[in-house]
Amino acid sequence: MLFSFRWLITPYRDNGHLAPQQRRFNTVLSSLRQKVERAIGLLKGRWRKLLFLDHLDLTLSVHLVISACVLHNVCLLNDDYYECCMDDEDNDDYPVDEPHCSDERAEQKRTHLVNIVCP
């Protein structure tokens, strides 16, 4: 089942015929995704409540995540570092052709980002 999320930036499907610029974009996107996943993992480690968010209450979830980020930054400013047991290895378990948006506007956004990030 394919989902269409206009806000989701997806990598290019690697069918063996990607342009070098598209391969670089996929690499950059994957690298950024990994950093975001590590940040989320760090927040979930420090603020265990985030493990049990009600994904149906988007407003509450957004407030809790923002609050956790603010509190995390306050902790860092006060030299209170959370020693998380996170693996520093790159976990690139997601296939490049994850949810693919066929929406033309999403494709235009991705192409625009490629031209900015991978000129």
Helices and strands as residue ranges (DSSP letters): H 20-46, G 48-52, H 58-77, H 104-117
